[in-house]
Amino acid sequence: MRITGGVMRTAAVATAGLVLLAGCGGGAKDGDGKNDGAGKKERPGGPARGPSVTTHLQHIPEVGSALESRIPADSEQVVAVYGKGMDSAESTVVLYEKGAKGWDRKATWAAHNGRNGWTLNHREGDKRSPIGVFTLTDAGGVLADPGARLPYTHSEEFTPPPYWDKGTRHDFDYVVAVNYNRVKGTSPLDPTRPQGQAKGGGIWLHLDHGSGTSGCVSVPKAGMAALLRTLDPERHPVVVMGDKAHLSA
């Protein structure tokens, strides 16, 4: 049991098999991490180039009305994931915060999404990340709480199984659960799938290993630590994610 940001949580009782159900898009058969590309010398998920701060924006850049209308009115923090293309694993993550005069761009990181790209109809094992707007309410990881504002579950049960590629061993040192087909207010380890197992789940923001994932969005360690220290439940954070074409629709 731990207390984080004034919220008490009992760590989930889990096994390594449960992590396979809960983490990064599926079970052992379809989300075993063996083909995530770690060690393939692909572009690392380091900081993206360009200015990190843009202020007083009236809209989230490159997000069209279809998805913008799904951002809750009370949300003051948006993590935007701009996928390079429908079938690409490369993306850029940008953190926006809403101030008195509009949205301010706070930080930008190069990132990765599902290794097969994106989908409007995510299915377990498709290796694609779901397109949409999803709330962010729960976090955790192998490492101790770095000062997260979201409720944080600190547990060794986040550790990937030993047969995963060694380059993915630290993927779940820090995670933020994306509220796609999961129960809000529970540990990211919770394997419950309200829409059924076939719709997939276990979609997280987690540490980057340099290439595509089984469906999650991966961010450099410094970026994940920054997000954990910044995302505030009182500001109702959400993630807006997808390929650029669908984001701008």
Rosetta blueprint (number, residue, H / E / L):
1 M L
2 R E
3 I E
4 T E
5 G L
6 G L
7 V E
8 M E
9 R E
10 T L
11 A L
12 A L
13 V L
14 A L
15 T L
16 A H
17 G H
18 L H
19 V H
20 L H
21 L H
22 A H
23 G L
24 C L
25 G L
26 G L
27 G L
28 A L
29 K L
30 D L
31 G L
32 D L
33 G L
34 K L
35 N L
36 D L
37 G L
38 A L
39 G L
40 K L
41 K L
42 E L
43 R L
44 P L
45 G L
46 G L
47 P L
48 A L
49 R L
50 G L
51 P L
52 S L
53 V L
54 T E
55 T E
56 H E
57 L E
58 Q L
59 H L
60 I L
61 P L
62 E L
63 V L
64 G L
65 S H
66 A H
67 L H
68 E H
69 S L
70 R L
71 I L
72 P L
73 A L
74 D L
75 S L
76 E L
77 Q E
78 V E
79 V E
80 A E
81 V E
82 Y E
83 G E
84 K L
85 G L
86 M L
87 D L
88 S L
89 A L
90 E E
91 S E
92 T E
93 V E
94 V E
95 L E
96 Y E
97 E E
98 K E
99 G E
100 A L
101 K L
102 G E
103 W E
104 D E
105 R E
106 K E
107 A E
108 T E
109 W E
110 A E
111 A E
112 H E
113 N L
114 G E
115 R L
116 N L
117 G L
118 W E
119 T E
120 L L
121 N L
122 H L
123 R L
124 E L
125 G L
126 D L
127 K L
128 R L
129 S E
130 P E
131 I L
132 G E
133 V E
134 F E
135 T E
136 L E
137 T E
138 D E
139 A E
140 G E
141 G E
142 V L
143 L L
144 A L
145 D L
146 P L
147 G L
148 A L
149 R L
150 L L
151 P L
152 Y E
153 T E
154 H E
155 S L
156 E H
157 E H
158 F H
159 T L
160 P L
161 P L
162 P L
163 Y L
164 W L
165 D L
166 K H
167 G H
168 T H
169 R L
170 H L
171 D L
172 F L
173 D L
174 Y L
175 V E
176 V E
177 A E
178 V E
179 N L
180 Y L
181 N L
182 R L
183 V L
184 K L
185 G L
186 T L
187 S L
188 P L
189 L L
190 D L
191 P L
192 T L
193 R L
194 P L
195 Q L
196 G L
197 Q H
198 A H
199 K H
200 G L
201 G L
202 G L
203 I L
204 W E
205 L E
206 H E
207 L E
208 D L
209 H L
210 G L
211 S L
212 G L
213 T E
214 S L
215 G L
216 C L
217 V E
218 S E
219 V E
220 P L
221 K H
222 A H
223 G H
224 M H
225 A H
226 A H
227 L H
228 L H
229 R H
230 T H
231 L L
232 D L
233 P H
234 E H
235 R H
236 H L
237 P L
238 V E
239 V E
240 V E
241 M E
242 G E
243 D E
244 K H
245 A H
246 H H
247 L H
248 S L
249 A L
